């Protein structure tokens, strides 16, 4: 199992958590971790290509 966690960079407050099976790619959960008001988003290498995914368009 994996926990994908969205955290506010300025204050460190967790705003979203998604649990998935261990074989689910991290990049498939990026849309669930963003709330729409981000100016910048950071993630490790497993989130590369996130902008190319249809659920993240716009």
Biopython code that builds the backbone (N, CA, C, O; Angstrom):
import numpy as np
from Bio.PDB.StructureBuilder import StructureBuilder

atoms = [
    (1, "UNK", "N", (0.831, -1.172, 0.000)),
    (1, "UNK", "CA", (0.000, 0.000, 0.000)),
    (1, "UNK", "C", (0.878, 1.237, 0.000)),
    (1, "UNK", "O", (1.969, 1.249, 0.569)),
    (2, "UNK", "N", (0.371, 2.290, -0.659)),
    (2, "UNK", "CA", (1.054, 3.588, -0.684)),
    (2, "UNK", "C", (0.109, 4.651, -0.172)),
    (2, "UNK", "O", (-1.107, 4.535, -0.319)),
    (3, "UNK", "N", (0.663, 5.679, 0.422)),
    (3, "UNK", "CA", (-0.092, 6.867, 0.790)),
    (3, "UNK", "C", (0.461, 8.023, -0.033)),
    (3, "UNK", "O", (1.658, 8.307, 0.021)),
    (4, "UNK", "N", (-0.392, 8.683, -0.785)),
    (4, "UNK", "CA", (-0.025, 9.859, -1.570)),
    (4, "UNK", "C", (-0.559, 11.053, -0.782)),
    (4, "UNK", "O", (-1.758, 11.127, -0.513)),
    (5, "UNK", "N", (0.312, 11.981, -0.413)),
    (5, "UNK", "CA", (-0.056, 13.046, 0.506)),
    (5, "UNK", "C", (0.190, 14.403, -0.132)),
    (5, "UNK", "O", (1.280, 14.672, -0.637)),
    (6, "UNK", "N", (-0.832, 15.262, -0.108)),
    (6, "UNK", "CA", (-0.707, 16.645, -0.576)),
    (6, "UNK", "C", (-0.536, 17.557, 0.627)),
    (6, "UNK", "O", (-1.354, 17.528, 1.547)),
    (7, "UNK", "N", (0.519, 18.368, 0.632)),
    (7, "UNK", "CA", (0.850, 19.212, 1.771)),
    (7, "UNK", "C", (1.022, 20.654, 1.310)),
    (7, "UNK", "O", (1.633, 20.904, 0.271)),
    (8, "UNK", "N", (0.494, 21.594, 2.068)),
    (8, "UNK", "CA", (0.698, 23.013, 1.787)),
    (8, "UNK", "C", (2.152, 23.353, 2.085)),
    (8, "UNK", "O", (2.616, 23.174, 3.211)),
    (9, "UNK", "N", (2.868, 23.840, 1.084)),
    (9, "UNK", "CA", (4.297, 24.094, 1.213)),
    (9, "UNK", "C", (4.598, 25.216, 2.214)),
    (9, "UNK", "O", (5.624, 25.172, 2.892)),
    (10, "UNK", "N", (3.734, 26.202, 2.314)),
    (10, "UNK", "CA", (4.011, 27.345, 3.179)),
    (10, "UNK", "C", (3.845, 27.015, 4.660)),
    (10, "UNK", "O", (4.664, 27.429, 5.481)),
    (11, "UNK", "N", (2.798, 26.275, 5.007)),
    (11, "UNK", "CA", (2.530, 26.030, 6.425)),
    (11, "UNK", "C", (2.684, 24.575, 6.842)),
    (11, "UNK", "O", (2.633, 24.266, 8.032)),
    (12, "UNK", "N", (2.872, 23.679, 5.882)),
    (12, "UNK", "CA", (3.096, 22.272, 6.194)),
    (12, "UNK", "C", (1.847, 21.495, 6.569)),
    (12, "UNK", "O", (1.951, 20.395, 7.113)),
    (13, "UNK", "N", (0.675, 22.035, 6.295)),
    (13, "UNK", "CA", (-0.579, 21.379, 6.635)),
    (13, "UNK", "C", (-0.977, 20.391, 5.540)),
    (13, "UNK", "O", (-0.967, 20.737, 4.359)),
    (14, "UNK", "N", (-1.322, 19.180, 5.923)),
    (14, "UNK", "CA", (-1.784, 18.168, 4.974)),
    (14, "UNK", "C", (-3.202, 18.517, 4.549)),
    (14, "UNK", "O", (-4.072, 18.725, 5.394)),
    (15, "UNK", "N", (-3.441, 18.584, 3.222)),
    (15, "UNK", "CA", (-4.789, 18.886, 2.732)),
    (15, "UNK", "C", (-5.425, 17.735, 1.980)),
    (15, "UNK", "O", (-6.629, 17.767, 1.727)),
    (16, "UNK", "N", (-4.658, 16.721, 1.615)),
    (16, "UNK", "CA", (-5.244, 15.566, 0.941)),
    (16, "UNK", "C", (-4.370, 14.338, 1.131)),
    (16, "UNK", "O", (-3.143, 14.425, 1.170)),
    (17, "UNK", "N", (-5.034, 13.189, 1.249)),
    (17, "UNK", "CA", (-4.346, 11.904, 1.375)),
    (17, "UNK", "C", (-5.114, 10.896, 0.538)),
    (17, "UNK", "O", (-6.336, 10.798, 0.644)),
    (18, "UNK", "N", (-4.404, 10.150, -0.288)),
    (18, "UNK", "CA", (-5.003, 9.100, -1.110)),
    (18, "UNK", "C", (-4.218, 7.818, -0.861)),
    (18, "UNK", "O", (-2.991, 7.804, -0.957)),
    (19, "UNK", "N", (-4.929, 6.747, -0.542)),
    (19, "UNK", "CA", (-4.294, 5.452, -0.366)),
    (19, "UNK", "C", (-4.529, 4.587, -1.599)),
    (19, "UNK", "O", (-5.650, 4.518, -2.103)),
    (20, "UNK", "N", (-3.486, 3.931, -2.085)),
    (20, "UNK", "CA", (-3.601, 3.059, -3.255)),
    (20, "UNK", "C", (-2.812, 1.783, -3.015)),
    (20, "UNK", "O", (-2.040, 1.679, -2.062)),
    (21, "UNK", "N", (-3.020, 0.820, -3.892)),
    (21, "UNK", "CA", (-2.198, -0.387, -3.881)),
    (21, "UNK", "C", (-0.762, -0.007, -4.246)),
    (21, "UNK", "O", (-0.530, 1.022, -4.880)),
    (22, "UNK", "N", (0.172, -0.818, -3.853)),
    (22, "UNK", "CA", (1.584, -0.523, -4.100)),
    (22, "UNK", "C", (1.980, -0.485, -5.560)),
    (22, "UNK", "O", (2.982, 0.139, -5.908)),
    (23, "UNK", "N", (1.211, -1.142, -6.430)),
    (23, "UNK", "CA", (1.576, -1.178, -7.844)),
    (23, "UNK", "C", (0.967, -0.037, -8.664)),
    (23, "UNK", "O", (1.128, -0.014, -9.884)),
    (24, "UNK", "N", (0.287, 0.889, -8.037)),
    (24, "UNK", "CA", (-0.294, 2.034, -8.740)),
    (24, "UNK", "C", (0.779, 3.112, -8.889)),
    (24, "UNK", "O", (1.432, 3.483, -7.914)),
    (25, "UNK", "N", (0.957, 3.612, -10.108)),
    (25, "UNK", "CA", (1.974, 4.639, -10.364)),
    (25, "UNK", "C", (1.599, 5.950, -9.673)),
    (25, "UNK", "O", (0.435, 6.352, -9.677)),
    (26, "UNK", "N", (2.585, 6.605, -9.087)),
    (26, "UNK", "CA", (2.353, 7.860, -8.376)),
    (26, "UNK", "C", (1.733, 8.918, -9.275)),
    (26, "UNK", "O", (0.849, 9.656, -8.839)),
    (27, "UNK", "N", (2.178, 9.002, -10.514)),
    (27, "UNK", "CA", (1.722, 10.047, -11.424)),
    (27, "UNK", "C", (0.211, 9.964, -11.674)),
    (27, "UNK", "O", (-0.404, 10.969, -12.029)),
    (28, "UNK", "N", (-0.388, 8.798, -11.497)),
    (28, "UNK", "CA", (-1.829, 8.664, -11.725)),
    (28, "UNK", "C", (-2.657, 9.301, -10.620)),
    (28, "UNK", "O", (-3.866, 9.470, -10.781)),
    (29, "UNK", "N", (-2.040, 9.655, -9.513)),
    (29, "UNK", "CA", (-2.767, 10.234, -8.383)),
    (29, "UNK", "C", (-2.505, 11.726, -8.201)),
    (29, "UNK", "O", (-3.020, 12.327, -7.258)),
    (30, "UNK", "N", (-1.729, 12.327, -9.072)),
    (30, "UNK", "CA", (-1.366, 13.743, -8.917)),
    (30, "UNK", "C", (-2.589, 14.646, -8.891)),
    (30, "UNK", "O", (-2.630, 15.598, -8.111)),
    (31, "UNK", "N", (-3.585, 14.369, -9.724)),
    (31, "UNK", "CA", (-4.776, 15.218, -9.764)),
    (31, "UNK", "C", (-5.521, 15.220, -8.428)),
    (31, "UNK", "O", (-6.163, 16.214, -8.088)),
    (32, "UNK", "N", (-5.450, 14.150, -7.681)),
    (32, "UNK", "CA", (-6.133, 14.061, -6.394)),
    (32, "UNK", "C", (-5.397, 14.826, -5.294)),
    (32, "UNK", "O", (-5.978, 15.118, -4.249)),
    (33, "UNK", "N", (-4.137, 15.148, -5.520)),
    (33, "UNK", "CA", (-3.335, 15.828, -4.509)),
    (33, "UNK", "C", (-3.311, 17.340, -4.676)),
    (33, "UNK", "O", (-2.840, 18.053, -3.789)),
    (34, "UNK", "N", (-3.808, 17.832, -5.792)),
    (34, "UNK", "CA", (-3.810, 19.270, -6.057)),
    (34, "UNK", "C", (-5.206, 19.834, -5.857)),
    (34, "UNK", "O", (-6.190, 19.217, -6.265)),
    (35, "UNK", "N", (-5.301, 21.004, -5.231)),
    (35, "UNK", "CA", (-6.613, 21.590, -4.984)),
    (35, "UNK", "C", (-6.956, 22.715, -5.950)),
    (35, "UNK", "O", (-8.065, 23.247, -5.904)),
    (36, "UNK", "N", (-6.030, 23.085, -6.822)),
    (36, "UNK", "CA", (-6.318, 24.078, -7.854)),
    (36, "UNK", "C", (-5.751, 25.464, -7.611)),
    (36, "UNK", "O", (-5.658, 26.261, -8.544)),
    (37, "UNK", "N", (-5.372, 25.767, -6.388)),
    (37, "UNK", "CA", (-4.844, 27.085, -6.078)),
    (37, "UNK", "C", (-3.330, 27.142, -6.038)),
    (37, "UNK", "O", (-2.761, 28.141, -5.598)),
    (38, "UNK", "N", (-2.672, 26.091, -6.489)),
    (38, "UNK", "CA", (-1.222, 26.041, -6.416)),
    (38, "UNK", "C", (-0.575, 26.991, -7.410)),
    (38, "UNK", "O", (-1.048, 27.150, -8.535)),
    (39, "UNK", "N", (0.500, 27.612, -6.985)),
    (39, "UNK", "CA", (1.336, 28.407, -7.865)),
    (39, "UNK", "C", (2.526, 27.556, -8.296)),
    (39, "UNK", "O", (3.036, 27.697, -9.408)),
    (40, "UNK", "N", (2.956, 26.679, -7.406)),
    (40, "UNK", "CA", (4.054, 25.760, -7.674)),
    (40, "UNK", "C", (3.702, 24.416, -7.034)),
    (40, "UNK", "O", (3.074, 24.363, -5.977)),
    (41, "UNK", "N", (4.109, 23.357, -7.679)),
    (41, "UNK", "CA", (3.910, 22.013, -7.128)),
    (41, "UNK", "C", (5.229, 21.257, -7.224)),
    (41, "UNK", "O", (5.928, 21.334, -8.235)),
    (42, "UNK", "N", (5.557, 20.536, -6.179)),
    (42, "UNK", "CA", (6.807, 19.785, -6.150)),
    (42, "UNK", "C", (6.500, 18.307, -5.932)),
    (42, "UNK", "O", (5.565, 17.947, -5.217)),
    (43, "UNK", "N", (7.296, 17.474, -6.555)),
    (43, "UNK", "CA", (7.165, 16.034, -6.372)),
    (43, "UNK", "C", (8.467, 15.374, -6.771)),
    (43, "UNK", "O", (9.340, 16.014, -7.357)),
    (44, "UNK", "N", (8.599, 14.102, -6.458)),
    (44, "UNK", "CA", (9.822, 13.413, -6.841)),
    (44, "UNK", "C", (9.734, 12.950, -8.293)),
    (44, "UNK", "O", (8.779, 13.281, -8.995)),
    (45, "UNK", "N", (10.709, 12.200, -8.736)),
    (45, "UNK", "CA", (10.817, 11.799, -10.136)),
    (45, "UNK", "C", (9.643, 10.946, -10.611)),
    (45, "UNK", "O", (9.395, 10.860, -11.814)),
    (46, "UNK", "N", (8.928, 10.325, -9.698)),
    (46, "UNK", "CA", (7.795, 9.484, -10.104)),
    (46, "UNK", "C", (6.613, 10.298, -10.634)),
    (46, "UNK", "O", (5.664, 9.721, -11.164)),
    (47, "UNK", "N", (6.652, 11.614, -10.504)),
    (47, "UNK", "CA", (5.595, 12.481, -11.023)),
    (47, "UNK", "C", (5.971, 13.124, -12.361)),
    (47, "UNK", "O", (5.240, 13.986, -12.848)),
    (48, "UNK", "N", (7.085, 12.727, -12.957)),
    (48, "UNK", "CA", (7.465, 13.275, -14.259)),
    (48, "UNK", "C", (6.413, 12.920, -15.294)),
    (48, "UNK", "O", (5.902, 11.800, -15.307)),
    (49, "UNK", "N", (6.091, 13.864, -16.155)),
    (49, "UNK", "CA", (5.095, 13.652, -17.197)),
    (49, "UNK", "C", (3.681, 13.940, -16.745)),
    (49, "UNK", "O", (2.731, 13.667, -17.478)),
    (50, "UNK", "N", (3.522, 14.485, -15.556)),
    (50, "UNK", "CA", (2.186, 14.745, -15.018)),
    (50, "UNK", "C", (1.392, 15.712, -15.902)),
    (50, "UNK", "O", (0.172, 15.586, -16.002)),
    (51, "UNK", "N", (2.048, 16.653, -16.530)),
    (51, "UNK", "CA", (1.350, 17.626, -17.377)),
    (51, "UNK", "C", (0.796, 17.002, -18.655)),
    (51, "UNK", "O", (-0.102, 17.570, -19.277)),
    (52, "UNK", "N", (1.311, 15.855, -19.050)),
    (52, "UNK", "CA", (0.855, 15.195, -20.274)),
    (52, "UNK", "C", (-0.389, 14.335, -20.056)),
    (52, "UNK", "O", (-1.004, 13.892, -21.026)),
    (53, "UNK", "N", (-0.763, 14.095, -18.819)),
    (53, "UNK", "CA", (-1.898, 13.214, -18.539)),
    (53, "UNK", "C", (-3.215, 13.963, -18.707)),
    (53, "UNK", "O", (-3.321, 15.113, -18.281)),
    (54, "UNK", "N", (-4.228, 13.333, -19.323)),
    (54, "UNK", "CA", (-5.495, 14.010, -19.608)),
    (54, "UNK", "C", (-6.227, 14.514, -18.360)),
    (54, "UNK", "O", (-6.895, 15.546, -18.431)),
    (55, "UNK", "N", (-6.125, 13.827, -17.230)),
    (55, "UNK", "CA", (-6.835, 14.283, -16.037)),
    (55, "UNK", "C", (-6.227, 15.542, -15.443)),
    (55, "UNK", "O", (-6.828, 16.160, -14.564)),
    (56, "UNK", "N", (-5.041, 15.936, -15.910)),
    (56, "UNK", "CA", (-4.382, 17.143, -15.401)),
    (56, "UNK", "C", (-4.409, 18.288, -16.412)),
    (56, "UNK", "O", (-3.748, 19.304, -16.197)),
    (57, "UNK", "N", (-5.143, 18.151, -17.490)),
    (57, "UNK", "CA", (-5.211, 19.206, -18.507)),
    (57, "UNK", "C", (-5.785, 20.473, -17.898)),
    (57, "UNK", "O", (-6.782, 20.440, -17.177)),
    (58, "UNK", "N", (-5.143, 21.579, -18.198)),
    (58, "UNK", "CA", (-5.614, 22.867, -17.712)),
    (58, "UNK", "C", (-4.985, 23.199, -16.412)),
    (58, "UNK", "O", (-5.263, 24.255, -15.844)),
]
sb = StructureBuilder()
sb.init_structure("model")
sb.init_model(0)
sb.init_chain("A")
sb.init_seg("    ")
for serial, (resi, resn, name, xyz) in enumerate(atoms, 1):
    if name == "N":
        sb.init_residue(resn, " ", resi, " ")
    sb.init_atom(name, np.array(xyz, "f"), 0.0, 1.0, " ", f" {name:<3s}", serial, name[0])
structure = sb.get_structure()
